[in-house]
Amino acid sequence: MTVDNVKLDLNNPRFVDLSFADEAEMIAYLYANADIPELLLSILNSGFMDFEPIVVRRGDSVVLEGNRRVAALRLIRNAALREKLGIKLPAEPTPAAMPDEIRAVLVNDAAEARKFIGFKHINGPQKWDAMSKAKYAADWHADGASLEEISRSLGDTFNTVTRLVEGYRVYKQALSLGFDPERRTARRFAFSHLYTALTRSSIKQWLDLKDDEGTDPVPAENADRLQKLMSWLYGQGEREPAVVRSQNPDLNRLADVIGNERTLEMLNTTRNLSIAFEELEPQTTRLENALIQAVRHTESAAAIVSSFDGRASTYELGQRLWGAARDLFKNFRDKRAQLEGLDDDL
């Protein structure tokens, strides 16, 4: 097909929650976010290698696969477009870098192209991120394909595809309720936090997550809970910082806290996941963990005791440590003697 006659896909699955007014906007985005500069340099140095045909929809000539390559050729062939976008080529174009025609596979619709595109970008050499995978699978499922069919076509497990689709549907519902990913306080938007959280039984029950695909996954009466979950996972502005910093251990702790009425209320009140989670631990466990840390720190200090220079402040800290350890152990000894009739001398 002639390069000038094909159209870029402004609804490409790569662009989650993005919209473009025209091809120039899309090309500018690809240039900034999809390694177009590297592709330009490769084409300009070696010429356009037409090894892999693009995939084009019959009728409207929209490129369903190969948008980066077409965008790069647009920039090489169109000086006015480069000037409009403020982009300079890294080298002078040669005739080999400006083909008039490129090979293309014509398909009737997106469904016909999906198996090839999905395998290439989800499990093949040019992988999309988790959100793009989820959008792609969810759109395909919404068009009528079963999750089993999508799983087989993508070479992925049924459970993985189900988690991605469910996570994407909940994410879209959260957006409709006002969640703004641009206001997150987490450094990056980790979509895996959401779709993994939704597999935890305590969170599913708390949200009353529905499997009914004809409605929003979370019932309307629990909309505020979904907004809280998104806020805890990602943050919403400075007044609502994220409480989950990593999946391990924070996400598991959040699931445990949500599963307990008392600690859930504490999280709501304090927005401190560590404090709420501590309430779940038996005091005996907390005592033992505190002792393990105390022993570890004391042994670390003992390893460098030769560096003690005699200063009073360090000496006083040593005295406090000795007094605390002595009192602590006296309590242990008295308790053992009381319970078992033991008498361990210090």
Phi and psi in degrees as GROMACS dihedral restraints (atoms count N, CA, C in turn):
[ dihedral_restraints ]
;  ai    aj    ak    al  type     phi  dphi    fc
    3     4     5     6     1   -75.1    20    10
    4     5     6     7     1   138.9    20    10
    6     7     8     9     1   -60.4    20    10
    7     8     9    10     1   -37.5    20    10
    9    10    11    12     1   -72.0    20    10
   10    11    12    13     1   -18.1    20    10
   12    13    14    15     1   -93.9    20    10
   13    14    15    16     1   -14.6    20    10
   15    16    17    18     1   -85.0    20    10
   16    17    18    19     1   156.2    20    10
   18    19    20    21     1  -118.6    20    10
   19    20    21    22     1   140.0    20    10
   21    22    23    24     1   -68.5    20    10
   22    23    24    25     1   149.6    20    10
   24    25    26    27     1   -87.8    20    10
   25    26    27    28     1   100.4    20    10
   27    28    29    30     1   -70.6    20    10
   28    29    30    31     1   -12.6    20    10
   30    31    32    33     1  -109.1    20    10
   31    32    33    34     1    30.1    20    10
   33    34    35    36     1   -57.4    20    10
   34    35    36    37     1   138.9    20    10
   36    37    38    39     1   -57.9    20    10
   37    38    39    40     1   -20.9    20    10
   39    40    41    42     1   -63.1    20    10
   40    41    42    43     1   -27.1    20    10
   42    43    44    45     1   -97.4    20    10
   43    44    45    46     1    82.2    20    10
   45    46    47    48     1   -77.5    20    10
   46    47    48    49     1   123.9    20    10
   48    49    50    51     1    63.0    20    10
   49    50    51    52     1    24.7    20    10
   51    52    53    54     1  -117.9    20    10
   52    53    54    55     1   148.8    20    10
   54    55    56    57     1  -138.4    20    10
   55    56    57    58     1   146.1    20    10
   57    58    59    60     1  -125.0    20    10
   58    59    60    61     1   138.3    20    10
   60    61    62    63     1   -73.7    20    10
   61    62    63    64     1   -31.8    20    10
   63    64    65    66     1  -159.0    20    10
   64    65    66    67     1  -179.6    20    10
   66    67    68    69     1   -64.4    20    10
   67    68    69    70     1   -33.6    20    10
   69    70    71    72     1   -61.5    20    10
   70    71    72    73     1   -42.2    20    10
   72    73    74    75     1   -62.3    20    10
   73    74    75    76     1   -42.1    20    10
   75    76    77    78     1   -66.1    20    10
   76    77    78    79     1   -41.7    20    10
   78    79    80    81     1   -64.2    20    10
   79    80    81    82     1   -39.5    20    10
   81    82    83    84     1   -61.6    20    10
   82    83    84    85     1   -40.3    20    10
   84    85    86    87     1   -66.2    20    10
   85    86    87    88     1   -46.1    20    10
   87    88    89    90     1   -61.2    20    10
   88    89    90    91     1   -38.7    20    10
   90    91    92    93     1   -61.7    20    10
   91    92    93    94     1   -38.0    20    10
   93    94    95    96     1   -84.3    20    10
   94    95    96    97     1   -23.4    20    10
   96    97    98    99     1  -127.2    20    10
   97    98    99   100     1    -4.9    20    10
   99   100   101   102     1  -131.8    20    10
  100   101   102   103     1    32.9    20    10
  102   103   104   105     1    58.6    20    10
  103   104   105   106     1    32.2    20    10
  105   106   107   108     1   -64.4    20    10
  106   107   108   109     1   -38.3    20    10
  108   109   110   111     1   -56.0    20    10
  109   110   111   112     1   -41.3    20    10
  111   112   113   114     1   -65.3    20    10
  112   113   114   115     1   -39.4    20    10
  114   115   116   117     1   -66.8    20    10
  115   116   117   118     1   -40.3    20    10
  117   118   119   120     1   -59.3    20    10
  118   119   120   121     1   -46.1    20    10
  120   121   122   123     1   -62.1    20    10
  121   122   123   124     1   -40.1    20    10
  123   124   125   126     1   -64.7    20    10
  124   125   126   127     1   -45.6    20    10
  126   127   128   129     1   -65.7    20    10
  127   128   129   130     1   -41.0    20    10
  129   130   131   132     1   -68.5    20    10
  130   131   132   133     1   -33.3    20    10
  132   133   134   135     1   -79.5    20    10
  133   134   135   136     1   -36.8    20    10
  135   136   137   138     1  -116.1    20    10
  136   137   138   139     1    -5.3    20    10
  138   139   140   141     1    84.8    20    10
  139   140   141   142     1   166.1    20    10
  141   142   143   144     1   -80.8    20    10
  142   143   144   145     1   117.2    20    10
  144   145   146   147     1   -89.1    20    10
  145   146   147   148     1   106.6    20    10
  147   148   149   150     1   -90.5    20    10
  148   149   150   151     1    55.6    20    10
  150   151   152   153     1   -80.2    20    10
  151   152   153   154     1   -36.0    20    10
  153   154   155   156     1  -119.5    20    10
  154   155   156   157     1   116.7    20    10
  156   157   158   159     1   -66.6    20    10
  157   158   159   160     1   146.9    20    10
  159   160   161   162     1   -75.9    20    10
  160   161   162   163     1   164.5    20    10
  162   163   164   165     1  -111.6    20    10
  163   164   165   166     1   122.4    20    10
  165   166   167   168     1  -124.7    20    10
  166   167   168   169     1   138.0    20    10
  168   169   170   171     1   -81.4    20    10
  169   170   171   172     1   131.3    20    10
  171   172   173   174     1   -63.0    20    10
  172   173   174   175     1   150.6    20    10
  174   175   176   177     1    96.4    20    10
  175   176   177   178     1   -61.9    20    10
  177   178   179   180     1  -109.3    20    10
  178   179   180   181     1    -2.3    20    10
  180   181   182   183     1    60.1    20    10
  181   182   183   184     1    28.7    20    10
  183   184   185   186     1   -78.1    20    10
  184   185   186   187     1   134.5    20    10
  186   187   188   189     1   -80.3    20    10
  187   188   189   190     1   112.6    20    10
  189   190   191   192     1   -89.3    20    10
  190   191   192   193     1   -21.3    20    10
  192   193   194   195     1  -146.0    20    10
  193   194   195   196     1   127.9    20    10
  195   196   197   198     1   112.0    20    10
  196   197   198   199     1    18.4    20    10
  198   199   200   201     1   -63.4    20    10
  199   200   201   202     1   -36.3    20    10
  201   202   203   204     1   -62.6    20    10
  202   203   204   205     1   -43.9    20    10
  204   205   206   207     1   -65.1    20    10
  205   206   207   208     1   -42.5    20    10
  207   208   209   210     1   -65.7    20    10
  208   209   210   211     1   -39.9    20    10
  210   211   212   213     1   -61.6    20    10
  211   212   213   214     1   -41.0    20    10
  213   214   215   216     1   -64.6    20    10
  214   215   216   217     1   -41.6    20    10
  216   217   218   219     1   -66.4    20    10
  217   218   219   220     1   -36.1    20    10
  219   220   221   222     1   -57.6    20    10
  220   221   222   223     1   -46.7    20    10
  222   223   224   225     1   -65.0    20    10
  223   224   225   226     1   -40.0    20    10
  225   226   227   228     1   -68.1    20    10
  226   227   228   229     1   -38.1    20    10
  228   229   230   231     1   -87.3    20    10
  229   230   231   232     1   -15.0    20    10
  231   232   233   234     1  -124.1    20    10
  232   233   234   235     1    97.5    20    10
  234   235   236   237     1   -65.5    20    10
  235   236   237   238     1   -34.9    20    10
  237   238   239   240     1   -65.7    20    10
  238   239   240   241     1   -38.0    20    10
  240   241   242   243     1   -65.4    20    10
  241   242   243   244     1   -42.6    20    10
  243   244   245   246     1   -60.3    20    10
  244   245   246   247     1   -42.7    20    10
  246   247   248   249     1   -64.9    20    10
  247   248   249   250     1   -40.0    20    10
  249   250   251   252     1   -62.7    20    10
  250   251   252   253     1   -38.3    20    10
  252   253   254   255     1   -92.6    20    10
  253   254   255   256     1    -3.9    20    10
  255   256   257   258     1    67.9    20    10
  256   257   258   259     1    36.5    20    10
  258   259   260   261     1  -111.4    20    10
  259   260   261   262     1   134.0    20    10
  261   262   263   264     1  -112.5    20    10
  262   263   264   265     1   139.8    20    10
  264   265   266   267     1   -73.8    20    10
  265   266   267   268     1   144.8    20    10
  267   268   269   270     1   -75.5    20    10
  268   269   270   271     1   -10.8    20    10
  270   271   272   273     1  -157.9    20    10
  271   272   273   274     1   162.2    20    10
  273   274   275   276     1   -71.0    20    10
  274   275   276   277     1   134.2    20    10
  276   277   278   279     1   -73.3    20    10
  277   278   279   280     1   140.8    20    10
  279   280   281   282     1  -103.5    20    10
  280   281   282   283     1   165.5    20    10
  282   283   284   285     1   -55.7    20    10
  283   284   285   286     1   -34.1    20    10
  285   286   287   288     1   -67.7    20    10
  286   287   288   289     1   -19.8    20    10
  288   289   290   291     1   -92.6    20    10
  289   290   291   292     1    -0.8    20    10
  291   292   293   294     1  -129.4    20    10
  292   293   294   295     1    59.3    20    10
  294   295   296   297     1   -65.2    20    10
  295   296   297   298     1   143.9    20    10
  297   298   299   300     1   -78.5    20    10
  298   299   300   301     1   -30.4    20    10
  300   301   302   303     1  -128.8    20    10
  301   302   303   304     1   149.3    20    10
  303   304   305   306     1  -134.5    20    10
  304   305   306   307     1   157.8    20    10
  306   307   308   309     1   -72.5    20    10
  307   308   309   310     1   146.2    20    10
  309   310   311   312     1  -146.6    20    10
  310   311   312   313     1   146.2    20    10
  312   313   314   315     1  -102.5    20    10
  313   314   315   316     1   125.3    20    10
  315   316   317   318     1   -93.1    20    10
  316   317   318   319     1   134.1    20    10
  318   319   320   321     1  -127.3    20    10
  319   320   321   322     1   160.5    20    10
  321   322   323   324     1   -78.9    20    10
  322   323   324   325     1   -33.7    20    10
  324   325   326   327     1  -158.9    20    10
  325   326   327   328     1   178.2    20    10
  327   328   329   330     1   -62.9    20    10
  328   329   330   331     1   -34.3    20    10
  330   331   332   333     1   -61.2    20    10
  331   332   333   334     1   -38.3    20    10
  333   334   335   336     1   -67.7    20    10
  334   335   336   337     1   -27.8    20    10
  336   337   338   339     1   -90.6    20    10
  337   338   339   340     1   -10.9    20    10
  339   340   341   342     1   -66.8    20    10
  340   341   342   343     1   -39.6    20    10
  342   343   344   345     1   -60.8    20    10
  343   344   345   346     1   -43.8    20    10
  345   346   347   348     1   -68.4    20    10
  346   347   348   349     1   -46.5    20    10
  348   349   350   351     1   -65.7    20    10
  349   350   351   352     1   -43.3    20    10
  351   352   353   354     1   -62.2    20    10
  352   353   354   355     1   -47.0    20    10
  354   355   356   357     1   -62.6    20    10
  355   356   357   358     1   -42.0    20    10
  357   358   359   360     1   -64.2    20    10
  358   359   360   361     1   -41.5    20    10
  360   361   362   363     1   -98.0    20    10
  361   362   363   364     1   -16.6    20    10
  363   364   365   366     1   -99.9    20    10
  364   365   366   367     1   -42.8    20    10
  366   367   368   369     1  -125.0    20    10
  367   368   369   370     1     2.3    20    10
  369   370   371   372     1   -94.0    20    10
  370   371   372   373     1  -157.7    20    10
  372   373   374   375     1   -74.8    20    10
  373   374   375   376     1   -20.4    20    10
  375   376   377   378     1  -116.3    20    10
  376   377   378   379     1    76.3    20    10
  378   379   380   381     1   -76.2    20    10
  379   380   381   382     1   142.3    20    10
  381   382   383   384     1   -86.0    20    10
  382   383   384   385     1   167.7    20    10
  384   385   386   387     1   -77.1    20    10
  385   386   387   388     1   172.8    20    10
  387   388   389   390     1   -60.4    20    10
  388   389   390   391     1   -39.3    20    10
  390   391   392   393     1   -65.0    20    10
  391   392   393   394     1   -42.4    20    10
  393   394   395   396     1   -64.1    20    10
  394   395   396   397     1   -40.5    20    10
  396   397   398   399     1   -59.6    20    10
  397   398   399   400     1   -45.6    20    10
  399   400   401   402     1   -63.4    20    10
  400   401   402   403     1   -44.0    20    10
  402   403   404   405     1   -61.6    20    10
  403   404   405   406     1   -43.1    20    10
  405   406   407   408     1   -61.3    20    10
  406   407   408   409     1   -48.7    20    10
  408   409   410   411     1   -65.9    20    10
  409   410   411   412     1   -39.8    20    10
  411   412   413   414     1   -66.4    20    10
  412   413   414   415     1   -42.0    20    10
  414   415   416   417     1   -64.0    20    10
  415   416   417   418     1   -40.5    20    10
  417   418   419   420     1   -64.1    20    10
  418   419   420   421     1   -43.2    20    10
  420   421   422   423     1   -64.7    20    10
  421   422   423   424     1   -40.0    20    10
  423   424   425   426     1   -64.8    20    10
  424   425   426   427     1   -25.9    20    10
  426   427   428   429     1   -80.9    20    10
  427   428   429   430     1    -1.1    20    10
  429   430   431   432     1   118.8    20    10
  430   431   432   433     1   -11.4    20    10
  432   433   434   435     1   -72.3    20    10
  433   434   435   436     1   141.9    20    10
  435   436   437   438     1   -78.3    20    10
  436   437   438   439     1   158.4    20    10
  438   439   440   441     1   -64.1    20    10
  439   440   441   442     1   -32.4    20    10
  441   442   443   444     1   -63.7    20    10
  442   443   444   445     1   -44.8    20    10
  444   445   446   447     1   -63.4    20    10
  445   446   447   448     1   -43.9    20    10
  447   448   449   450     1   -63.2    20    10
  448   449   450   451     1   -42.1    20    10
  450   451   452   453     1   -61.2    20    10
  451   452   453   454     1   -46.1    20    10
  453   454   455   456     1   -62.8    20    10
  454   455   456   457     1   -42.6    20    10
  456   457   458   459     1   -67.3    20    10
  457   458   459   460     1   -35.3    20    10
  459   460   461   462     1   -89.0    20    10
  460   461   462   463     1    -9.6    20    10
  462   463   464   465     1    70.7    20    10
  463   464   465   466     1    27.7    20    10
  465   466   467   468     1  -116.4    20    10
  466   467   468   469     1   169.3    20    10
  468   469   470   471     1   -78.4    20    10
  469   470   471   472     1   155.9    20    10
  471   472   473   474     1   -61.2    20    10
  472   473   474   475     1   -42.6    20    10
  474   475   476   477     1   -62.8    20    10
  475   476   477   478     1   -40.4    20    10
  477   478   479   480     1   -63.6    20    10
  478   479   480   481     1   -46.9    20    10
  480   481   482   483     1   -64.0    20    10
  481   482   483   484     1   -40.3    20    10
  483   484   485   486     1   -61.2    20    10
  484   485   486   487     1   -43.7    20    10
  486   487   488   489     1   -63.3    20    10
  487   488   489   490     1   -41.6    20    10
  489   490   491   492     1   -64.8    20    10
  490   491   492   493     1   -45.5    20    10
  492   493   494   495     1   -65.7    20    10
  493   494   495   496     1   -44.2    20    10
  495   496   497   498     1   -63.3    20    10
  496   497   498   499     1   -43.7    20    10
  498   499   500   501     1   -61.1    20    10
  499   500   501   502     1   -40.1    20    10
  501   502   503   504     1   -68.1    20    10
  502   503   504   505     1   -38.9    20    10
  504   505   506   507     1   -65.0    20    10
  505   506   507   508     1   -40.9    20    10
  507   508   509   510     1   -67.3    20    10
  508   509   510   511     1   -39.0    20    10
  510   511   512   513     1   -60.6    20    10
  511   512   513   514     1   -44.6    20    10
  513   514   515   516     1   -64.5    20    10
  514   515   516   517     1   -37.1    20    10
  516   517   518   519     1   -65.5    20    10
  517   518   519   520     1   -40.9    20    10
  519   520   521   522     1   -61.6    20    10
  520   521   522   523     1   -39.8    20    10
  522   523   524   525     1   -60.7    20    10
  523   524   525   526     1   -41.5    20    10
  525   526   527   528     1   -67.0    20    10
  526   527   528   529     1   -22.8    20    10
  528   529   530   531     1   -88.3    20    10
  529   530   531   532     1    -5.3    20    10
  531   532   533   534     1   117.2    20    10
  532   533   534   535     1    -3.5    20    10
  534   535   536   537     1   -62.6    20    10
  535   536   537   538     1   133.3    20    10
  537   538   539   540     1  -120.6    20    10
  538   539   540   541     1   105.9    20    10
  540   541   542   543     1   -61.0    20    10
  541   542   543   544     1   -22.3    20    10
  543   544   545   546     1   -73.7    20    10
  544   545   546   547     1   -17.1    20    10
  546   547   548   549     1   -95.8    20    10
  547   548   549   550     1     7.4    20    10
  549   550   551   552     1   -62.4    20    10
  550   551   552   553     1   151.0    20    10
  552   553   554   555     1  -100.5    20    10
  553   554   555   556     1   -17.1    20    10
  555   556   557   558     1   -63.9    20    10
  556   557   558   559     1   147.3    20    10
  558   559   560   561     1   -59.8    20    10
  559   560   561   562     1   -40.0    20    10
  561   562   563   564     1  -136.3    20    10
  562   563   564   565     1   161.5    20    10
  564   565   566   567     1   -88.5    20    10
  565   566   567   568     1   103.1    20    10
  567   568   569   570     1   -92.2    20    10
  568   569   570   571     1    95.4    20    10
  570   571   572   573     1   -59.3    20    10
  571   572   573   574     1   -29.5    20    10
  573   574   575   576     1   -61.8    20    10
  574   575   576   577     1   -28.1    20    10
  576   577   578   579     1   -57.8    20    10
  577   578   579   580     1   -43.6    20    10
  579   580   581   582     1   -70.9    20    10
  580   581   582   583     1   -54.3    20    10
  582   583   584   585     1   -69.8    20    10
  583   584   585   586     1   -21.9    20    10
  585   586   587   588     1   -76.6    20    10
  586   587   588   589     1   -41.1    20    10
  588   589   590   591     1   -58.3    20    10
  589   590   591   592     1   -36.6    20    10
  591   592   593   594     1   -71.3    20    10
  592   593   594   595     1   -10.2    20    10
  594   595   596   597     1   -87.6    20    10
  595   596   597   598     1   -12.1    20    10
  597   598   599   600     1   -77.1    20    10
  598   599   600   601     1   128.0    20    10
  600   601   602   603     1   -60.5    20    10
  601   602   603   604     1   -38.4    20    10
  603   604   605   606     1   -64.5    20    10
  604   605   606   607     1   -38.9    20    10
  606   607   608   609     1   -73.0    20    10
  607   608   609   610     1   -40.3    20    10
  609   610   611   612     1   -60.1    20    10
  610   611   612   613     1   -44.0    20    10
  612   613   614   615     1   -67.1    20    10
  613   614   615   616     1   -40.4    20    10
  615   616   617   618     1   -62.2    20    10
  616   617   618   619     1   -40.5    20    10
  618   619   620   621     1   -81.6    20    10
  619   620   621   622     1   -16.9    20    10
  621   622   623   624     1    56.5    20    10
  622   623   624   625     1    50.4    20    10
  624   625   626   627     1   -62.1    20    10
  625   626   627   628     1   128.9    20    10
  627   628   629   630     1   -98.7    20    10
  628   629   630   631     1   146.8    20    10
  630   631   632   633     1   -91.9    20    10
  631   632   633   634     1    -7.0    20    10
  633   634   635   636     1   -65.0    20    10
  634   635   636   637     1   114.4    20    10
  636   637   638   639     1   -80.4    20    10
  637   638   639   640     1    -5.2    20    10
  639   640   641   642     1   -89.4    20    10
  640   641   642   643     1    -5.6    20    10
  642   643   644   645     1  -128.2    20    10
  643   644   645   646     1   175.6    20    10
  645   646   647   648     1   -62.6    20    10
  646   647   648   649     1   141.8    20    10
  648   649   650   651     1   -62.2    20    10
  649   650   651   652     1   -33.1    20    10
  651   652   653   654     1  -103.6    20    10
  652   653   654   655     1   125.5    20    10
  654   655   656   657     1   -57.0    20    10
  655   656   657   658     1   150.3    20    10
  657   658   659   660     1   -57.5    20    10
  658   659   660   661     1   -35.1    20    10
  660   661   662   663     1   -68.8    20    10
  661   662   663   664     1   -13.8    20    10
  663   664   665   666     1  -108.3    20    10
  664   665   666   667     1    19.4    20    10
  666   667   668   669     1   -60.0    20    10
  667   668   669   670     1   -38.4    20    10
  669   670   671   672     1   -65.7    20    10
  670   671   672   673     1   -32.1    20    10
  672   673   674   675     1   -68.0    20    10
  673   674   675   676     1   -40.3    20    10
  675   676   677   678     1   -62.3    20    10
  676   677   678   679     1   -41.5    20    10
  678   679   680   681     1   -64.0    20    10
  679   680   681   682     1   -38.2    20    10
  681   682   683   684     1   -64.7    20    10
  682   683   684   685     1   -43.8    20    10
  684   685   686   687     1   -59.1    20    10
  685   686   687   688     1   -46.5    20    10
  687   688   689   690     1   -63.0    20    10
  688   689   690   691     1   -37.7    20    10
  690   691   692   693     1   -66.1    20    10
  691   692   693   694     1   -42.1    20    10
  693   694   695   696     1   -66.9    20    10
  694   695   696   697     1   -36.6    20    10
  696   697   698   699     1   -73.1    20    10
  697   698   699   700     1   -40.9    20    10
  699   700   701   702     1  -123.8    20    10
  700   701   702   703     1   -17.8    20    10
  702   703   704   705     1    84.6    20    10
  703   704   705   706     1   154.7    20    10
  705   706   707   708     1  -143.3    20    10
  706   707   708   709     1    82.4    20    10
  708   709   710   711     1    83.3    20    10
  709   710   711   712     1   172.7    20    10
  711   712   713   714     1   -64.0    20    10
  712   713   714   715     1   -29.7    20    10
  714   715   716   717     1   -79.6    20    10
  715   716   717   718     1   -11.7    20    10
  717   718   719   720     1  -130.9    20    10
  718   719   720   721     1    71.7    20    10
  720   721   722   723     1   -70.6    20    10
  721   722   723   724     1   151.5    20    10
  723   724   725   726     1   -62.6    20    10
  724   725   726   727     1   143.2    20    10
  726   727   728   729     1  -102.0    20    10
  727   728   729   730     1   -13.6    20    10
  729   730   731   732     1   -99.6    20    10
  730   731   732   733     1   117.8    20    10
  732   733   734   735     1  -102.2    20    10
  733   734   735   736     1   -26.3    20    10
  735   736   737   738     1  -153.3    20    10
  736   737   738   739     1   158.1    20    10
  738   739   740   741     1   -65.5    20    10
  739   740   741   742     1   -37.6    20    10
  741   742   743   744     1  -118.8    20    10
  742   743   744   745     1   114.3    20    10
  744   745   746   747     1  -102.8    20    10
  745   746   747   748     1    -1.0    20    10
  747   748   749   750     1   -61.6    20    10
  748   749   750   751     1   -41.4    20    10
  750   751   752   753     1   -66.4    20    10
  751   752   753   754     1   -40.9    20    10
  753   754   755   756     1   -64.8    20    10
  754   755   756   757     1   -38.4    20    10
  756   757   758   759     1   -64.9    20    10
  757   758   759   760     1   -40.6    20    10
  759   760   761   762     1   -61.4    20    10
  760   761   762   763     1   -42.3    20    10
  762   763   764   765     1   -62.1    20    10
  763   764   765   766     1   -41.9    20    10
  765   766   767   768     1   -65.6    20    10
  766   767   768   769     1   -41.2    20    10
  768   769   770   771     1   -65.7    20    10
  769   770   771   772     1   -41.8    20    10
  771   772   773   774     1   -65.3    20    10
  772   773   774   775     1   -28.8    20    10
  774   775   776   777     1   -78.1    20    10
  775   776   777   778     1    -1.0    20    10
  777   778   779   780     1  -124.1    20    10
  778   779   780   781     1   123.1    20    10
  780   781   782   783     1   -58.9    20    10
  781   782   783   784     1   -41.9    20    10
  783   784   785   786     1   -68.0    20    10
  784   785   786   787     1   -45.5    20    10
  786   787   788   789     1   -73.4    20    10
  787   788   789   790     1   -29.2    20    10
  789   790   791   792     1   -62.9    20    10
  790   791   792   793     1   -42.8    20    10
  792   793   794   795     1   -64.3    20    10
  793   794   795   796     1   -37.5    20    10
  795   796   797   798     1   -64.3    20    10
  796   797   798   799     1   -40.3    20    10
  798   799   800   801     1   -64.8    20    10
  799   800   801   802     1   -41.3    20    10
  801   802   803   804     1   -60.0    20    10
  802   803   804   805     1   -37.7    20    10
  804   805   806   807     1   -80.1    20    10
  805   806   807   808     1   -43.8    20    10
  807   808   809   810     1   -99.3    20    10
  808   809   810   811     1   -23.0    20    10
  810   811   812   813     1    54.5    20    10
  811   812   813   814     1    34.1    20    10
  813   814   815   816     1  -121.9    20    10
  814   815   816   817     1   105.2    20    10
  816   817   818   819     1   -66.6    20    10
  817   818   819   820     1   -37.2    20    10
  819   820   821   822     1   -63.9    20    10
  820   821   822   823     1   -46.2    20    10
  822   823   824   825     1   -64.2    20    10
  823   824   825   826     1   -43.5    20    10
  825   826   827   828     1   -63.9    20    10
  826   827   828   829     1   -41.2    20    10
  828   829   830   831     1   -67.9    20    10
  829   830   831   832     1   -35.5    20    10
  831   832   833   834     1   -58.4    20    10
  832   833   834   835     1   -29.9    20    10
  834   835   836   837     1   -68.4    20    10
  835   836   837   838     1   -18.5    20    10
  837   838   839   840     1   -81.7    20    10
  838   839   840   841     1   -24.6    20    10
  840   841   842   843     1   -79.0    20    10
  841   842   843   844     1   136.5    20    10
  843   844   845   846     1   -59.6    20    10
  844   845   846   847     1   146.8    20    10
  846   847   848   849     1   -61.6    20    10
  847   848   849   850     1   -31.7    20    10
  849   850   851   852     1   -63.2    20    10
  850   851   852   853     1   -37.5    20    10
  852   853   854   855     1   -68.3    20    10
  853   854   855   856     1   -41.5    20    10
  855   856   857   858     1   -64.4    20    10
  856   857   858   859     1   -38.8    20    10
  858   859   860   861     1   -63.5    20    10
  859   860   861   862     1   -46.3    20    10
  861   862   863   864     1   -64.1    20    10
  862   863   864   865     1   -42.4    20    10
  864   865   866   867     1   -62.4    20    10
  865   866   867   868     1   -39.2    20    10
  867   868   869   870     1   -64.5    20    10
  868   869   870   871     1   -39.7    20    10
  870   871   872   873     1   -66.6    20    10
  871   872   873   874     1   -40.0    20    10
  873   874   875   876     1   -58.8    20    10
  874   875   876   877     1   -44.2    20    10
  876   877   878   879     1   -66.6    20    10
  877   878   879   880     1   -39.4    20    10
  879   880   881   882     1   -63.9    20    10
  880   881   882   883     1   -43.5    20    10
  882   883   884   885     1   -63.2    20    10
  883   884   885   886     1   -42.8    20    10
  885   886   887   888     1   -61.2    20    10
  886   887   888   889     1   -44.9    20    10
  888   889   890   891     1   -69.2    20    10
  889   890   891   892     1   -37.3    20    10
  891   892   893   894     1   -65.7    20    10
  892   893   894   895     1   -41.8    20    10
  894   895   896   897     1   -64.9    20    10
  895   896   897   898     1   -35.3    20    10
  897   898   899   900     1   -64.9    20    10
  898   899   900   901     1   -41.2    20    10
  900   901   902   903     1   -66.5    20    10
  901   902   903   904     1   -39.2    20    10
  903   904   905   906     1   -63.5    20    10
  904   905   906   907     1   -30.9    20    10
  906   907   908   909     1   -66.4    20    10
  907   908   909   910     1   -21.9    20    10
  909   910   911   912     1  -120.7    20    10
  910   911   912   913     1    26.2    20    10
  912   913   914   915     1   -62.1    20    10
  913   914   915   916     1   -24.7    20    10
  915   916   917   918     1   -65.0    20    10
  916   917   918   919     1   -15.1    20    10
  918   919   920   921     1   -84.6    20    10
  919   920   921   922     1    -3.3    20    10
  921   922   923   924     1   -61.5    20    10
  922   923   924   925     1   124.3    20    10
  924   925   926   927     1  -103.6    20    10
  925   926   927   928     1     9.6    20    10
  927   928   929   930     1    89.5    20    10
  928   929   930   931     1     2.9    20    10
  930   931   932   933     1   -67.2    20    10
  931   932   933   934     1   147.3    20    10
  933   934   935   936     1   -65.7    20    10
  934   935   936   937     1   -37.9    20    10
  936   937   938   939     1   -64.9    20    10
  937   938   939   940     1   -39.6    20    10
  939   940   941   942     1   -67.9    20    10
  940   941   942   943     1   -40.3    20    10
  942   943   944   945     1   -60.8    20    10
  943   944   945   946     1   -40.5    20    10
  945   946   947   948     1   -65.2    20    10
  946   947   948   949     1   -39.4    20    10
  948   949   950   951     1   -62.0    20    10
  949   950   951   952     1   -38.9    20    10
  951   952   953   954     1   -62.6    20    10
  952   953   954   955     1   -40.4    20    10
  954   955   956   957     1   -62.9    20    10
  955   956   957   958     1   -43.0    20    10
  957   958   959   960     1   -63.2    20    10
  958   959   960   961     1   -40.5    20    10
  960   961   962   963     1   -62.6    20    10
  961   962   963   964     1   -45.6    20    10
  963   964   965   966     1   -61.1    20    10
  964   965   966   967     1   -44.1    20    10
  966   967   968   969     1   -64.8    20    10
  967   968   969   970     1   -43.1    20    10
  969   970   971   972     1   -65.6    20    10
  970   971   972   973     1   -42.3    20    10
  972   973   974   975     1   -65.2    20    10
  973   974   975   976     1   -40.5    20    10
  975   976   977   978     1   -63.2    20    10
  976   977   978   979     1   -47.1    20    10
  978   979   980   981     1   -64.4    20    10
  979   980   981   982     1   -40.0    20    10
  981   982   983   984     1   -61.9    20    10
  982   983   984   985     1   -48.1    20    10
  984   985   986   987     1   -67.8    20    10
  985   986   987   988     1   -34.0    20    10
  987   988   989   990     1   -58.8    20    10
  988   989   990   991     1   -41.3    20    10
  990   991   992   993     1   -62.4    20    10
  991   992   993   994     1   -42.7    20    10
  993   994   995   996     1   -60.7    20    10
  994   995   996   997     1   -46.3    20    10
  996   997   998   999     1   -64.5    20    10
  997   998   999  1000     1   -43.0    20    10
  999  1000  1001  1002     1   -64.0    20    10
 1000  1001  1002  1003     1   -38.5    20    10
 1002  1003  1004  1005     1   -67.1    20    10
 1003  1004  1005  1006     1   -42.9    20    10
 1005  1006  1007  1008     1   -63.3    20    10
 1006  1007  1008  1009     1   -40.9    20    10
 1008  1009  1010  1011     1   -63.6    20    10
 1009  1010  1011  1012     1   -38.3    20    10
 1011  1012  1013  1014     1   -67.8    20    10
 1012  1013  1014  1015     1   -40.5    20    10
 1014  1015  1016  1017     1   -83.1    20    10
 1015  1016  1017  1018     1   -37.4    20    10
 1017  1018  1019  1020     1  -123.2    20    10
 1018  1019  1020  1021     1    -0.6    20    10
 1020  1021  1022  1023     1    73.5    20    10
 1021  1022  1023  1024     1    19.3    20    10
 1023  1024  1025  1026     1   -86.4    20    10
 1024  1025  1026  1027     1   156.8    20    10
 1026  1027  1028  1029     1  -143.1    20    10
 1027  1028  1029  1030     1    81.1    20    10
 1029  1030  1031  1032     1   -85.2    20    10
 1030  1031  1032  1033     1   115.5    20    10
 1032  1033  1034  1035     1   -74.4    20    10
 1033  1034  1035  1036     1   143.4    20    10
